[in-house]
Amino acid sequence: MDGQEWTGVRGKRVILTGATGGIGLAAARQLAALGAELTIVGRSAERAEAARAAISRPVDSLLADLSSQREVRRLADEILERYARLDVLINNAGAMFGSRRVSVDGIELTWAVNHLAPFLLTTLLLERLVASAPARIITTASAAHYRARIPFEDLQAERSRWGVGFRRYGETKLANVLFTRELARRLDGTGVTANCFHPGFVGTGFNHNNGLVMRLGMLVSRLAARSPEQGAETLVWLADSPAVSSTSGGYFMDRRERRPSHAARDPAAAHALWDLSAEQVARSA
Ligand SMILES: NC(=O)c1ccc[n+]([C@@H]2O[C@H](COP(=O)([O-])OP(=O)(O)OC[C@H]3O[C@@H](n4cnc5c(N)ncnc54)[C@H](OP(=O)(O)O)[C@@H]3O)[C@@H](O)[C@H]2O)c1
């Protein structure tokens, strides 16, 4: 742990993506209440302003559409320019798309937002996080990773018989777990930890972007869902608690470390995914 004890998020610089709704907004409120020096990242000025108002404590906000590598790079530059220290980076923004779309960089959109954006933002901020150690990197994964495998032969989901949707979403969430494990391996001994978690099934804006039927389905299923506040609990605990100071590479649910899928525990896949992801972001450098 690099000498210093982790004393919680009070007074620490915490960067949180996907903070304009759902789990991220609930987490932002809890982190701000704990005294974190919070920076929320949104993609719409209007929604970011509404989030700031809902947090009701002073927070910084930055804007970036994380599906664009250029915007992720600009965001990282702004963060590095503004903050000499970075204590916690939380990659929480995510989405699912019912039909195949590509980003401005020509990358399948679910992959671009859910996996490549956290990969690129984290690697661009890594040196500053290491210099600020002890520090933490947390990524919102999902139990949707359990049935997935990474389609190394078709990373762009062009040949998938099943299209995109939930299957593709699961692949990107498996990528979150593999990324976290490979990141933890690379950060060993630096005092920076990397962990990910499943928030449970949470009633948020998730999957409201895929037509009326999906939106109605999500609204009905809210009856069985956790609240965003409950969904944010493990995230906030991973950021704040001294209990996980020396845990890295973990996959958590309900504040307990869980065993991720067999595919998620494959170090060769984690390594290969890292290299391929680095290639996919190199073109925008
Ligand atoms: N809800 C669940 O049951 C559940 C279960 C497991 C995992 N998760 C994960 O939890 C995380 C948060 O999701 P949520 O359930 O809270 O959904 P949500 O209410 O839809 O929130 C998603 C957040 O991500 C942001 N976002 C999406 N695309 C973006 C982009 N291109 N650029 C910048 N920001 C973007 C959204 O911004 P806007 O406000 O601009 O849309 C919003 O702040 C995701 O990673 C999701 O995969 C959710």
The ligand as an SDF file (V2000), in Angstrom:
LIG
                    3D

 48 52  0  0  0  0  0  0  0  0999 V2000
  -28.9290   -1.1040  -14.0350 N   0  0  0  0  0  0  0  0  0  0  0  0
  -28.4840   -2.3300  -13.8590 C   0  0  0  0  0  0  0  0  0  0  0  0
  -29.2560   -3.2530  -13.4970 O   0  0  0  0  0  0  0  0  0  0  0  0
  -27.0430   -2.6550  -14.0730 C   0  0  0  0  0  0  0  0  0  0  0  0
  -26.6040   -3.9790  -13.7810 C   0  0  0  0  0  0  0  0  0  0  0  0
  -25.2410   -4.2870  -13.9680 C   0  0  0  0  0  0  0  0  0  0  0  0
  -24.3690   -3.3090  -14.4080 C   0  0  0  0  0  0  0  0  0  0  0  0
  -24.8310   -2.0420  -14.6910 N   0  0  0  0  0  0  0  0  0  0  0  0
  -23.8430   -1.0510  -15.1560 C   0  0  0  0  0  0  0  0  0  0  0  0
  -23.9670    0.1020  -14.3330 O   0  0  0  0  0  0  0  0  0  0  0  0
  -23.4150    1.2240  -15.0360 C   0  0  0  0  0  0  0  0  0  0  0  0
  -24.3480    2.4070  -14.8720 C   0  0  0  0  0  0  0  0  0  0  0  0
  -25.5720    2.1010  -15.5330 O   0  0  0  0  0  0  0  0  0  0  0  0
  -27.0000    2.5190  -14.9600 P   0  0  0  0  0  0  0  0  0  0  0  0
  -27.7520    1.2700  -14.7090 O   0  0  0  0  0  0  0  0  0  0  0  0
  -26.8730    3.5160  -13.8930 O   0  0  0  0  0  0  0  0  0  0  0  0
  -27.6460    3.1520  -16.2980 O   0  0  0  0  0  0  0  0  0  0  0  0
  -28.0820    4.6480  -16.6810 P   0  0  0  0  0  0  0  0  0  0  0  0
  -29.0660    5.1660  -15.7090 O   0  0  0  0  0  0  0  0  0  0  0  0
  -28.4730    4.5430  -18.1140 O   0  0  0  0  0  0  0  0  0  0  0  0
  -26.7320    5.4870  -16.5360 O   0  0  0  0  0  0  0  0  0  0  0  0
  -25.7080    5.3460  -17.4770 C   0  0  0  0  0  0  0  0  0  0  0  0
  -24.7630    6.5200  -17.3400 C   0  0  0  0  0  0  0  0  0  0  0  0
  -23.7340    6.3690  -18.3400 O   0  0  0  0  0  0  0  0  0  0  0  0
  -23.7010    7.5570  -19.1210 C   0  0  0  0  0  0  0  0  0  0  0  0
  -23.3050    7.2950  -20.5130 N   0  0  0  0  0  0  0  0  0  0  0  0
  -23.8420    6.4020  -21.3600 C   0  0  0  0  0  0  0  0  0  0  0  0
  -23.2470    6.5010  -22.5680 N   0  0  0  0  0  0  0  0  0  0  0  0
  -22.3220    7.4890  -22.4590 C   0  0  0  0  0  0  0  0  0  0  0  0
  -21.4070    8.0690  -23.3580 C   0  0  0  0  0  0  0  0  0  0  0  0
  -21.3290    7.6940  -24.6480 N   0  0  0  0  0  0  0  0  0  0  0  0
  -20.6150    9.0600  -22.9210 N   0  0  0  0  0  0  0  0  0  0  0  0
  -20.6970    9.5060  -21.6400 C   0  0  0  0  0  0  0  0  0  0  0  0
  -21.5460    8.9920  -20.7360 N   0  0  0  0  0  0  0  0  0  0  0  0
  -22.3600    7.9940  -21.1460 C   0  0  0  0  0  0  0  0  0  0  0  0
  -25.1140    8.1030  -19.0680 C   0  0  0  0  0  0  0  0  0  0  0  0
  -25.1220    9.4660  -19.4540 O   0  0  0  0  0  0  0  0  0  0  0  0
  -26.4680   10.1930  -19.9980 P   0  0  0  0  0  0  0  0  0  0  0  0
  -27.1460   10.7030  -18.7480 O   0  0  0  0  0  0  0  0  0  0  0  0
  -25.9560   11.2920  -20.8520 O   0  0  0  0  0  0  0  0  0  0  0  0
  -27.2630    9.1740  -20.7340 O   0  0  0  0  0  0  0  0  0  0  0  0
  -25.4450    7.8550  -17.6100 C   0  0  0  0  0  0  0  0  0  0  0  0
  -24.8600    8.8340  -16.7800 O   0  0  0  0  0  0  0  0  0  0  0  0
  -23.2110    0.7660  -16.4770 C   0  0  0  0  0  0  0  0  0  0  0  0
  -21.8340    0.4720  -16.6760 O   0  0  0  0  0  0  0  0  0  0  0  0
  -24.0330   -0.5190  -16.5620 C   0  0  0  0  0  0  0  0  0  0  0  0
  -23.4990   -1.4100  -17.5160 O   0  0  0  0  0  0  0  0  0  0  0  0
  -26.1330   -1.7060  -14.5370 C   0  0  0  0  0  0  0  0  0  0  0  0
  1  2  1  0
  2  3  2  0
  2  4  1  0
  4  5  1  0
  4 48  2  0
  5  6  2  0
  6  7  1  0
  7  8  2  0
  8  9  1  0
  8 48  1  0
  9 10  1  0
  9 46  1  0
 10 11  1  0
 11 12  1  0
 11 44  1  0
 12 13  1  0
 13 14  1  0
 14 15  2  0
 14 16  1  0
 14 17  1  0
 17 18  1  0
 18 19  2  0
 18 20  1  0
 18 21  1  0
 21 22  1  0
 22 23  1  0
 23 24  1  0
 23 42  1  0
 24 25  1  0
 25 26  1  0
 25 36  1  0
 26 27  1  0
 26 35  1  0
 27 28  2  0
 28 29  1  0
 29 30  1  0
 29 35  2  0
 30 31  1  0
 30 32  2  0
 32 33  1  0
 33 34  2  0
 34 35  1  0
 36 37  1  0
 36 42  1  0
 37 38  1  0
 38 39  2  0
 38 40  1  0
 38 41  1  0
 42 43  1  0
 44 45  1  0
 44 46  1  0
 46 47  1  0
M  CHG  2   8   1  16  -1
M  END
$$$$
